[in-house]
Amino acid sequence: MAMIAERGLEKLTMAALGREVGMSSGHLLYYFGTKDELLLRTLEWSEGRLGVERGRLLTRGATARERLDAYVDLYVPDGHRDPHWTLWLEVWNRSRTADDDARDRQAAIEGAWHRDLVALLAEGVSRGEFRPVDPDRYAARLRALLDGFSINVAVGLRGTNREQIIGHVREFLDGGLAREGAEG
C-alpha cells in the first residue's frame, strides 16, 4: 500500500514490490495475476481494516452527531498522498475498463460505507437528533460531497487541506440535519 501511494501503480513494478516483501515477481504474479488484481486486493485489505475501525466508532456510546463526525473524520484523507486514498484513486481510474467481478467488489466496498452511513442517519432521525431526512438520499449526497472534497485533499490541490474540508462538511451537516430551533 505504501509503495502504491508513494509511486503510483504505473511506476510500481512487480520486481520492486517483490524485493520489498521478500518474494519474487513470479510469485506475486502467481498469487495476484495482474497489477490490477493486486491493487484491488490491497484496497479490500485496507478497507477491511477501516471497516473494523468504522464499526467501532459507530457503535460506541455517543450521540448520532458525534458518531457522524467520527465517520467524517475517518473518511477524509489525512493529507496529500494519503495511502488509502491513493489506492481508491487508482481503483477509480481503472474502473472504466474493469471486468464485472472487479466492479462488483468495488461496489461492495462502497456499499459498506453507504449502509453504515444510512443506518447512522436513520438512527439520528428516529431519536430526534436530526431533522427528518431520507437517510439513503442524504447519505448519497453526503458521500458525494466527501468524495469530491477528499479527492482535492488526496491529490494535494492547493488551497485545500483536511481541516478546511472537515469544516465545510460539518457546516453542511449543521445546515442539513439540525432540528428546527436547534443550534448547530
Secondary structure, DSSP 8 states (H G I E B T S, - for coil): -HHHHHH-TTT--HHHHHHHHT--HHHHHHHHSSHHHHHHHHHHHHHHHHHHHHHHHHHSSS-HHHHHHHHHHHHS-SSTT-HHHHHHHHHHHHGGG--HHHHHHHHHHHHHHHHHHHHHHHHHHHTTSS----HHHHHHHHHHHHHHHHHHHHTT-TT--HHHHHHHHHHHHHHHH--TT---
